[in-house]
Amino acid sequence: MSPTSAVTELDRPTEALVPASPLRKAINLGIILVPFIGLVTAIVLLWGWGFGWVELGLLVGMYLLTGLGITVGFHRLFTHRSFETYGWVRLLFAAFGSMAAQGSVISWVALHRRHHQHSDQPGDPHSPHLHGTGILGTLRGVWHAHIGWMFDARPEDMDRYTPDLDRSRLVVVASYLFPLWVALGLLIPAVIGGVLTGTWMGALAGLLWGGLVRMFLFHHVTWGINSICHMWGTREHRANDHSTNNWLLGILAFGEGWHNNHHAYPTSARHGLRWWQIDVSYYVIRVLAWMRLAWKVKLPVERSRLAEGC
């Protein structure tokens, strides 16, 4: 049974919602504002320190590491169980995904499974289609889907979406250590930048470009899946929602932008179903399978023969 179908069976006609606490609102506001402040600071420092190969390497390297932690780990492995792997690989993906600062693995999975349960219907935590009509309704919807949902009330029993993860001590511990992983995601590029340049300014540049700027960029790419990929793009499948395929986010989000494909086949490890639909996350899963670090890789039935030949 897929996670999506399992969640659907737990649907309820009425739900008790818990308003976002002041603490959660403050934390989410910080998650939005601190990386933006880091971006502005990094741009200002361009006039004094510049932007070289070290900063570029840290930005790209940490973007890949934490981004794949979300797309391969949080999404395809933990949420949809698109493949199986060893415990230590699961821990690495939980840590790398947590470094993206999008919430702990258990809370991230719970929200995403709820999204699939109610996609573009009442109860969807971040649909852009439930906020009125016309230009103002569209703008309200896009704002809500991109950022506003982070401050909304949530069901009081979100743990009903993650019984499988709650039974895993490894995942529970990894989720509990979320603040540590976020701190490491900032500390690692700072240390590397300082070591490679031999200066404190290099450490600061590493913190900014490999930490906060990287975090800012991937935050908005991920949130763009919620907003843009449910508003603008192409539809190749008759999914019961407004999900679309968006080529730009398909590239920037390592294959997640083929969102209509994903909603048509939610448990598939492959989202880019055509040869030209670049899906870096699936390529990583294929490499893991080749290294015998992943198995039971799920594919759409009608695409499985094509995928095996790629």
C-alpha positions in Angstrom: 0.0 0.0 0.0 1.4 3.4 -1.0 1.8 6.2 1.6 -0.8 8.2 -0.4 -3.5 5.5 -0.2 -2.7 4.9 3.4 -3.2 8.5 4.2 -6.4 8.7 2.3 -7.9 6.0 4.4 -7.4 8.1 7.4 -9.3 11.1 6.0 -11.9 12.5 8.3 -15.0 14.7 7.6 -14.1 17.2 10.3 -10.9 18.1 12.0 -9.8 20.0 15.0 -7.3 22.7 14.0 -4.6 24.1 16.2 -3.6 27.8 15.4 0.0 28.4 14.8 1.7 29.2 18.2 3.6 32.5 18.5 6.8 30.4 18.8 6.1 28.5 15.5 5.3 31.8 13.8 8.5 33.4 15.1 10.6 30.4 13.9 9.0 30.3 10.5 9.4 34.1 10.1 13.1 33.6 11.0 13.4 30.8 8.5 12.2 33.3 5.8 14.0 36.4 6.9 17.4 35.2 8.1 18.4 33.7 4.7 17.2 36.8 3.0 19.4 39.0 5.3 22.3 36.7 4.5 21.6 37.2 0.8 21.6 41.0 1.1 24.8 40.8 3.3 26.6 38.6 0.7 25.7 41.0 -2.1 27.0 44.0 -0.1 30.3 42.2 0.6 30.8 41.5 -3.1 32.2 45.1 -3.3 34.9 44.3 -0.8 35.5 40.6 -0.8 34.2 39.5 -4.2 32.9 36.2 -5.3 35.4 33.5 -6.3 35.7 29.8 -6.9 35.6 29.0 -3.2 32.2 30.8 -2.8 30.8 29.3 -6.0 31.9 25.8 -5.0 30.4 26.1 -1.6 27.1 27.5 -3.0 26.7 24.8 -5.6 28.0 22.0 -3.4 25.8 22.7 -0.5 22.8 23.4 -2.8 23.3 19.9 -4.3 23.8 18.2 -1.0 20.9 19.7 0.9 18.6 19.9 -2.1 19.0 16.2 -2.9 18.5 15.6 0.8 15.0 17.0 0.3 14.2 15.6 -3.1 15.7 12.1 -2.8 15.5 11.8 0.9 12.5 13.7 2.5 10.3 13.3 -0.6 10.9 10.1 -2.6 12.4 8.0 0.2 10.6 9.0 3.4 7.3 10.4 2.1 6.5 8.1 -0.8 8.8 5.1 -0.1 9.8 5.1 -3.7 12.8 2.9 -2.9 14.4 1.0 0.0 17.9 1.5 1.4 20.1 0.9 4.4 19.7 2.6 7.7 22.9 4.6 7.5 21.9 6.0 4.0 18.5 6.9 5.5 20.3 8.8 8.3 22.5 10.7 5.8 19.5 11.8 3.7 17.6 12.8 6.9 20.6 14.9 7.9 21.2 16.5 4.5 17.5 17.3 4.0 17.3 18.8 7.5 20.2 21.1 6.6 17.9 22.7 4.0 16.0 24.2 7.0 12.5 23.2 5.8 11.4 21.5 9.0 12.3 18.1 10.5 11.9 15.0 8.4 8.7 13.9 10.2 7.0 17.2 10.1 7.9 17.7 6.4 6.6 14.2 5.5 3.3 14.8 7.4 2.6 18.0 5.6 3.4 16.6 2.2 1.3 13.5 2.7 -1.6 15.8 3.7 -1.0 17.8 0.5 -1.4 14.6 -1.5 -4.5 13.6 0.4 -6.3 16.9 -0.3 -4.4 18.2 -3.3 -6.1 21.5 -4.4 -9.1 20.8 -2.2 -10.1 22.1 1.3 -7.5 20.7 3.7 -4.5 21.1 1.3 -2.0 23.0 3.4 -0.6 25.0 0.5 -3.0 25.1 -2.5 -3.1 28.3 -4.5 -6.6 27.6 -5.7 -8.8 28.2 -2.6 -8.5 32.0 -2.1 -11.0 33.7 -4.4 -11.2 34.5 -8.1 -9.8 37.2 -10.3 -6.4 38.8 -10.0 -6.6 39.4 -6.3 -7.7 35.8 -5.6 -4.8 34.6 -7.8 -2.3 36.8 -5.9 -3.6 35.7 -2.5 -3.5 32.0 -3.6 0.1 32.3 -4.9 1.2 34.1 -1.7 -0.5 31.5 0.5 1.0 28.5 -1.5 4.5 30.0 -1.5 4.9 31.4 2.1 1.6 32.1 3.8 0.7 28.5 4.6 3.6 28.4 7.1 1.6 30.5 9.5 -1.7 28.7 9.2 -3.5 26.4 11.7 -2.8 22.7 11.4 -4.7 19.6 12.5 -3.9 18.6 16.1 -3.2 15.0 15.1 -0.7 15.4 12.3 1.1 12.3 13.6 -1.6 10.2 12.0 0.2 10.9 8.7 3.5 9.4 9.8 2.9 6.1 11.8 5.7 4.4 9.8 8.3 7.0 10.6 7.2 7.2 14.3 8.0 3.5 14.6 11.6 4.1 13.3 13.9 5.1 16.2 16.5 6.2 13.6 14.0 8.6 11.9 12.6 9.9 15.3 16.1 10.7 16.5 17.1 12.3 13.2 14.0 14.4 13.4 14.6 15.4 17.0 18.1 16.5 16.1 16.8 18.9 13.4 18.3 22.1 15.0 21.7 20.3 15.1 21.6 19.5 11.4 20.6 23.1 10.5 23.5 24.4 12.5 25.9 21.9 10.8 24.5 23.1 7.4 25.8 26.5 8.2 29.0 25.6 10.1 30.4 23.2 7.4 30.6 25.8 4.6 32.0 28.3 7.1 34.8 26.0 8.2 35.6 25.0 4.6 35.7 28.6 3.5 37.9 29.6 6.4 40.3 26.6 5.8 40.6 27.1 2.0 41.2 30.9 2.3 43.0 31.0 5.6 41.0 34.0 6.7 38.0 34.8 8.9 36.6 36.7 6.0 36.6 33.5 4.0 34.8 31.7 6.8 32.1 34.5 6.7 31.8 34.2 3.0 31.4 30.4 3.3 28.7 30.9 5.9 26.9 33.4 3.7 27.2 31.7 0.2 27.2 28.0 1.2 24.9 28.5 4.1 22.3 31.4 4.1 22.3 32.2 0.3 22.0 28.5 -0.6 19.2 28.2 2.0 17.4 31.2 0.5 17.6 29.9 -3.0 16.5 26.4 -2.3 13.7 27.5 0.0 12.1 29.5 -2.8 12.7 26.7 -5.4 10.9 24.3 -3.1 8.1 26.7 -2.3 7.8 27.3 -6.0 6.7 23.7 -6.4 3.7 24.5 -4.1 2.8 27.7 -5.9 4.1 27.8 -9.5 3.7 24.1 -10.2 0.0 24.3 -9.3 -0.6 27.3 -11.4 1.6 27.5 -14.5 3.0 24.7 -16.7 1.9 21.8 -18.9 -0.4 18.9 -17.9 0.3 15.5 -19.5 -1.8 13.4 -17.1 -5.3 13.7 -15.7 -4.4 14.1 -12.1 -7.3 15.1 -9.8 -5.8 18.5 -9.1 -4.1 21.5 -10.8 -0.6 20.1 -10.7 1.6 21.0 -13.7 5.0 20.2 -15.2 7.3 23.2 -15.1 10.7 22.8 -17.0 12.5 25.5 -15.1 11.7 24.0 -11.7 12.3 20.6 -13.1 15.9 21.7 -13.5 16.3 23.8 -10.4 14.6 21.3 -8.1 16.4 18.3 -9.4 13.3 16.8 -11.1 10.6 17.9 -8.7 9.2 20.4 -11.2 7.7 17.5 -13.2 4.9 17.8 -10.7 2.0 16.7 -12.8 3.9 13.4 -13.5 4.5 13.1 -9.8 0.8 13.5 -8.9 -0.2 11.0 -11.6 2.3 8.5 -10.2 3.0 9.6 -6.6 5.1 6.6 -5.5 7.3 6.6 -8.5 11.0 7.2 -7.9 11.1 8.8 -11.4 9.4 12.1 -12.0 10.8 13.0 -15.4 9.1 10.4 -17.5 10.3 11.5 -20.9 13.9 11.5 -22.1 14.2 15.2 -22.1 12.6 15.7 -18.7 15.8 16.1 -16.6 15.4 14.4 -13.3 18.7 14.5 -11.3 17.1 13.0 -8.2 16.2 9.9 -10.2 19.7 9.7 -11.6 21.0 9.7 -8.1 18.6 6.9 -7.1 19.8 4.9 -10.2 23.4 5.4 -9.1 22.5 4.2 -5.6 20.8 1.1 -7.1 23.9 0.5 -9.3 26.0 0.6 -6.1 23.6 -1.8 -4.4 22.6 0.9 -1.9 19.0 1.1 -3.1 16.5 -1.5 -4.1 12.8 -2.0 -4.8 12.9 1.2 -6.9 9.3 1.9 -7.9 8.4 3.1 -11.4 5.1 3.6 -13.3 4.1 0.4 -15.0 3.8 1.8 -18.5 7.1 3.6 -18.1 9.2 1.0 -16.4 10.6 -0.6 -19.5 11.5 2.8 -20.9 13.1 3.9 -17.6 15.2 0.7 -17.3 16.6 1.4 -20.7 17.8 5.0 -19.8 
